[in-house]
Amino acid sequence: MLTRLALVAALVVGTVACGGGGGDAVDRALDRLEDDERFDTAFEAGDTFASIGGLLQAEGEERSSEPLLSAAAYAQVLAVRVLDCTAPGRFEAREALRTFLRDVGDTDDTDRAPQPPPAPDCR
């Protein structure tokens, strides 16, 4: 499990360091969630959630946006949680983040972050 955490942390750091370009981070994150191939395995799902967290964190820090930073933290939690999920759990996590991102997309940077849904329990 420690190796998995280190791997996810490295992916998040790498994604943040690379930043992102063009388009809104929420829209780019939602686009990644629509790509079924990113969720074939638990590792791919974790990688996708980590990359989403990284792009949301980069834009959230740039814009000083509590909603984006909250979404980044939630995505990073899911990146670790989903590593133990079967396909139904990966689907549940994907839907939870999709719902939360839509809520975040409806807020202004100066608003309080919406409450994230509970992370799925894949056990």
Summary of the structure (lengths in Angstrom):
residues: 123
radius of gyration: 13.2
end to end distance: 14.8
largest distance: 38.0
contacts: 397
relative contact order: 0.17
helix: 74%
strand: 0%
